[in-house]
Amino acid sequence: MENISKERVNKILEHTSYKEYVCKNEKAEAGRKFCRHDMVHFLDVARIAMILKLKEGQQAEEELIYAAALLHDVGRHVQYEEGTPHEEASAVLAAPILADCGFDDKETSVILKAIASHRNPQTALESGLSGLLYRADKLSRSCFCCEAEKECDWKKDKKNMRLIW
């Protein structure tokens, strides 16, 4: 990854709105016993997507993977507050952040498509960023050791009950 690329991804972490949205998610999920949508989750998704990229021989760019992973759930608090699906809210909130951080229109379009479709099961089989983000998001969950697994409303076939997939 070139220095400019690293800087663009790091600018997301430093962006005022990004920090605000992550903080709002944290407050909205303070009492949540199920999976949280925090920096640990965002980084797990990014790193799993990178593993999948290498394992599958995908051509997705590392900086786009990290940008999408960092931003894919930033609108979760909007879902709690207004009922808007968080993938839609996240795409809306991510667009100006990406522009401010130097991503061009083509890159932004690819990232926003991945964010907007990260809950669509049809995306699971896609190649490229959208498919990687979808699969990494689902694989990031450690259902096999979660204390709230029995109470979780995810369908059994969707839960990650094994470490190796």
C-alpha positions in Angstrom: 0.0 0.0 0.0 1.4 3.4 -0.9 1.8 6.1 1.7 -1.1 8.1 0.2 -3.3 5.0 0.5 -2.4 4.5 4.2 -3.1 8.2 4.8 -6.5 8.0 3.3 -7.5 5.1 5.5 -6.0 6.7 8.6 -7.8 9.9 7.8 -11.1 8.0 8.2 -10.1 7.1 11.8 -9.3 10.8 12.4 -12.4 12.2 10.8 -14.6 14.2 13.2 -17.8 12.7 11.8 -16.4 9.2 11.9 -15.5 9.6 15.6 -18.9 11.0 16.3 -20.7 8.1 14.7 -18.6 5.4 16.4 -19.3 7.2 19.7 -23.0 7.3 19.0 -22.9 3.5 18.2 -21.1 2.9 21.5 -23.7 4.8 23.4 -26.6 3.1 21.6 -25.2 -0.3 22.3 -24.0 0.3 25.9 -26.5 -2.3 27.3 -26.5 -4.6 24.3 -25.5 -8.2 25.2 -25.3 -9.3 21.5 -22.7 -8.5 18.9 -21.5 -4.9 19.0 -20.7 -2.6 16.1 -17.4 -1.1 17.4 -13.8 -0.7 16.4 -13.1 -4.3 17.3 -15.8 -5.5 14.9 -14.6 -3.1 12.2 -11.0 -4.3 12.4 -12.1 -8.0 12.6 -14.1 -7.5 9.4 -11.2 -5.8 7.6 -8.7 -8.4 8.6 -10.9 -11.3 7.7 -11.7 -9.7 4.4 -7.9 -9.4 3.8 -7.5 -13.2 4.6 -10.4 -14.0 2.2 -8.9 -11.8 -0.5 -5.6 -13.7 -0.3 -7.2 -17.1 0.1 -9.6 -16.5 -2.9 -7.1 -14.7 -5.0 -9.3 -11.6 -5.2 -8.1 -8.3 -6.7 -9.8 -5.9 -4.2 -7.4 -3.1 -3.0 -6.4 -3.2 0.6 -7.3 0.4 1.3 -10.8 -0.1 -0.2 -11.2 -3.2 2.0 -10.2 -1.2 5.2 -12.3 1.8 4.2 -15.4 -0.3 3.7 -14.8 -2.3 6.9 -14.3 0.8 9.0 -17.5 2.4 7.6 -19.9 -0.4 7.0 -21.7 -0.1 10.4 -21.3 3.6 11.2 -25.0 4.1 10.8 -26.0 1.5 13.3 -27.1 4.2 15.8 -29.4 5.6 13.1 -31.2 2.2 12.9 -31.7 2.3 16.6 -32.9 5.9 16.6 -35.0 6.1 13.5 -35.5 2.5 12.2 -33.5 3.1 9.0 -31.7 -0.1 8.0 -28.1 0.5 9.1 -26.6 -0.5 5.8 -28.5 2.4 4.1 -27.7 4.8 6.9 -24.0 3.8 6.8 -23.7 4.4 3.1 -25.2 7.8 3.4 -22.9 8.7 6.4 -19.9 7.2 4.7 -20.1 9.2 1.4 -18.9 12.6 2.7 -16.2 11.0 4.9 -14.8 9.2 1.9 -14.8 12.4 -0.1 -13.1 14.3 2.7 -10.4 11.6 3.0 -9.5 11.7 -0.7 -11.3 8.8 -2.3 -12.3 9.5 -5.8 -15.8 9.0 -7.3 -15.1 5.5 -8.7 -13.6 4.2 -5.4 -16.4 5.8 -3.4 -19.0 4.1 -5.6 -17.4 0.7 -5.0 -17.1 1.2 -1.3 -20.7 2.5 -0.9 -22.0 -0.4 -3.0 -20.3 -2.8 -0.6 -21.6 -1.0 2.5 -25.1 -0.9 1.1 -25.2 -4.6 0.3 -23.4 -6.0 3.3 -26.6 -7.5 4.6 -27.9 -8.9 1.4 -27.4 -12.7 1.3 -27.2 -12.6 -2.5 -23.9 -10.6 -2.1 -22.3 -13.7 -0.4 -21.2 -15.3 -3.7 -20.1 -12.1 -5.4 -16.4 -11.5 -6.1 -14.8 -8.2 -5.4 -15.3 -5.9 -2.4 -19.0 -6.4 -1.9 -18.7 -10.2 -1.5 -15.6 -9.9 0.6 -17.3 -7.4 3.0 -20.4 -9.5 3.2 -18.5 -12.7 4.0 -16.1 -11.1 6.4 -18.9 -9.4 8.3 -20.6 -12.7 8.9 -17.4 -14.6 9.7 -16.4 -12.0 12.2 -18.9 -13.2 14.7 -17.7 -15.7 17.4 -21.0 -17.3 18.1 -19.3 -20.5 19.3 -18.1 -18.7 22.4 -20.8 -16.1 22.9 -22.6 -16.0 26.2 -25.8 -14.7 24.5 -25.8 -17.2 21.7 -28.8 -19.1 22.9 -30.8 -15.8 23.1 -29.6 -14.5 19.7 -32.3 -14.4 17.0 -29.9 -15.2 14.1 -30.9 -18.4 12.4 -28.8 -21.5 13.4 -27.3 -21.9 9.9 -26.1 -18.2 10.0 -24.3 -18.5 13.3 -20.6 -19.2 13.4 -20.3 -22.2 15.6 -16.9 -23.3 14.4 -13.6 -21.5 14.4 -12.4 -22.7 10.9 -14.8 -22.3 8.0 
